[in-house]
Amino acid sequence: MAARKTRNAQARRRRRQVVGWAVLAVVVGTASFGAGLVAAPLDYNFRPVPPKSVLLLDSAGQPFATVRSPQVEDPVPGSQIPRVMRQAIVAAEDKNFYSNSGVDLLAIARAGWRDLTGGSLQGGSTITQQYVKNVYTGSEQTALRKLREASLAIRLEHHLTKNQILTRYLNTLYLGNGTAGVEAASRYYFGVPIASLGLNVKTGRSRHSLALARAATLAGIAPAPSLWNPINDPKQARVRELYVLNRMYVAGDINSSQADRAYGKHLPRIVAKTQPEAETIAPEFRDIVAQSISHYGDTTLFASGGMQVKTTLDLNLQQAATEALDQVLPKQKGLDAAIVAVDPRNGDLRAITERKPGGYVENGLDVADPPKADISRSSGSTIKPFTLAAALEHGHTLSETHYGPECIQIAPGYRPCNAEGGAGYYSLQSALEHSINTVYAPLAVKVGMNRVVKLARRAGIETGHLDSGKTCGTKKHVICPSYALGIPVSPLSEANAYGTFLNHGVHHQVRSVLSVRIPGQQLFKAAANPHGNRVMPAQVADQVTSAMGLVVQYGTGTAARQPFPVYGKTGTTDNFRDAWFTGCTRTLCITVWMGFDKPKELRDSAGAPVYGGTIPAHMFAQTYTNYRALLSPGATPSATPTFTPVAPTSTRPTPTRSAQSRPTKTPSSPAKPHPSRTPSASSTPSGGPTKKHGG
């Protein structure tokens, strides 16, 4: 027993010695660390430089937009910050601010204990410490960081007055929604500068109670601005406002009647959100570029002194497309449209514009370049060139003849018809020209829908999710025959994929950035001639391109004719819900789409159904008309032309529905802006639902 007691006593002494040495080491280390901080140089006049916006340049080096920092700072002198704002933040954040030494020793001890025990750190820092954290030390949750913060806070208190520290804190305090400082926050939330905090912008009158309410709101959300701000959670913002008013009452800054008036419901809760983006003709392009450079991080983007990004945008083409939407698109409620242009030689995005109900908002891009597959729209007959390419790869020829009835049963429940009715014999060439569904739907099934979609994806189509193995019998991973006349696509991916045909079967990924520079350093430079991937034989791509040229010359796309070769395809989906035209030159592919935000039948201003060969093809033509005008000798172009006009190489009679005979009549003149081709409604045969896609 005695021996056991002796061993226990020795063990306790050893533990005390270990703890003692550990405490001594901590004390010595802390003292040394603190001494080092005291001796380290410190710039007391340092202020964070307000972040600069990223400047975006078009392909010719002309500015067209900026990408602003997600954190907007607008420092103001202390004389412009109302007394009520100072009182509110002191009451809410550090009631002993004017009497303490800048350090909360209890908070430091608590942080040290929780750091050693693995617990989470808590707040409780003084305003001076919080300013030091915002500007000098960062917010790493460790005891050593808290010690450094405390040391710098003490030093700061000896070199700056309390009012100077408070002013700097109020100018750097993050207050949610990308606003740093009370000036930026006041302008964002209330639509007034901080100096006019009590101004009612509707009446033009200033009231102390309104200034008090707004000051309490800003001070109240400071601990958790992303969660409690009046945009994200107005109810919690009101709770926090009441909390600050109570703290101000306890501190003697206000009386009960002032608190009641400030919190009263009669005061206008003006939440202005006045932070619009700078005007630009290419907001969609700006947002795409902003996403593509986001990997650099905010520090490089906005604190490097002014980043410049040269892009692939052609400002003249962007203007031409934007004006074409205004000139051609009917003024109908809920009608949406998009025009996208891509250079097939390198994948350069040259223009992108949308017409959205309610107007475009920042990061609102969806139909033109959807982030989610469920926003894509059915391609209609613009899938047919990919069906033709897959067929050519597997031994079919452009001249082979197929009978196309008025309607045809493809699968149970799927009975497509031709958009204009009629029946006849067609070559694969003439069937593409006139968008004959009853030839191309069975051809897609014969070749294999999986093959068609796989080739389209290789070419650049981003199809998103396709139903497979659900309505196609027992076979799994089989794409249903109903997709033979339309798969989900976006205009951007379709323009890019059609470019693969024009580039002789070589596909390029879409790109929007040519170079990225910060002062004194080039961070990125794109290849002048990027390497593409061959996704189909050149012979196949060239045959499809040739066939699409005849679609525009003599088929459903005549409204898109130009004084130089155009290769394209029209597309119209079930019940006229979507209408497409994609047309290409050797140096540019332009996709036009139109439809309603909530799908319904498309009709023109005269009430006629809209086909891809009508309004969309006309918008394509109008885009080129506008573009040529901007590049005329009297205009000042912002970039070199992306096409070289050449005369058509040959003429050809308009084909009939029979592949064996074609009348030799003089080809018709190019279509007028509103082509006279008015599709006739075909009869609805019995035997199941019908699908009418087409030109």
Buried (B, 14 or more C-beta within 10 A) or exposed (E): EEEEEEEEEEEEEEEEEEEEEEEEEEEEEBEEBBEEBEEEEBEEEEEBEBBBBBBBBBBBEEEBBBBBBEBBBBBBEBEBBBEBBBBBBBBBBBBEBEEBBBBBEEBBEBBBEBBEEEEEBEEEBBBBBBBBBBBBBEEEEEBBBBBBBBBBBBBBBEEBEBEEBBBBBBBBBBBBBBBBBBBBBBBBBBBBBBBBBBBBBEEEEEBBBBBBBBBBBBBBBBEBBEEBBBEBBBEBBBEBBBBBBBBBBEBEBBEEEBBEBBBEEEBEBBBEEEBEBEEBBBBBBBBBBBBBBEEBEEEBBBBBEEBBBBBBBBBBBBBBBBBBBEBBBBEBEEBBBBBBBBBBBBBBBBBBBBBBEEEBEEBBBBBBBBEEBEBBBBBBBBBBBBBBBBBBBEEBEBEBBBEBBBBBBBBEEBBBBBBBBBBBBBBBBBBBBBBBBBBBBBBBBBBBBBBBBBBBBBBBBBBBEBEBEEBBEEEEEBBBBBBBBBBBBBBBBBBBBBBBBBBBBBBBEBBBBBBBBBEEEEBEEBEEEEEBEBBBBEEBBBBBBBBBBBBBBBBBBBBBBBEBBBBBBBBBBBEBBBBBBBBBBBBBBBBBBBBBBEBEEBEBEEEBBBBBBBBBBBBBBBBBBBBBBBBEEEEEBBBEBBBEEEEBEEEEEBBBBEBEEBEEEEEEEBBEEBBEBEBEEBEEBEEBEBBBBBB
